Amino acid sequence: MKKTIFCALLAIFSLSAIPTFAAKSTSNATQATTETSTKLTDEEISSYRARVEEIREMDKSELTTSEKKELKNELKDIKANMHRDGTYIYIGGSTLLIIILLLILL
């Protein structure tokens, strides 16, 4: 039983490591320049959050389809700006599975 679990975890770790290493093909110099240029200020972040809350509280039943599309595109742009800044945490599926298995086993 322990050997089966060990082999399964080993396979999960080894298969999840390949895409991680393949994605890190940029150099440190280019990362440093992009990090400094894409950082959002606190005012921009608070204005984005206020706008998202304002859109969520809107009564969208009275809007036309074109206005709804504009709001949807605006939310996508805000989300892209926030993700580009790095103000989010991404947990992959295999990592989540491993965390759950470890919590169950331990």
Secondary structure, 3 states (H helix, E strand, C coil): CHHHHHHHHHHHHHHHHHHHHHHCCCCHHHHHHHHHHHCCCHHHHHHHHHHHHHHHHCCHHHCCHHHHHHHHHHHHHHHHHHHHHCCCCCCCHHHHHHHHHHHHHC
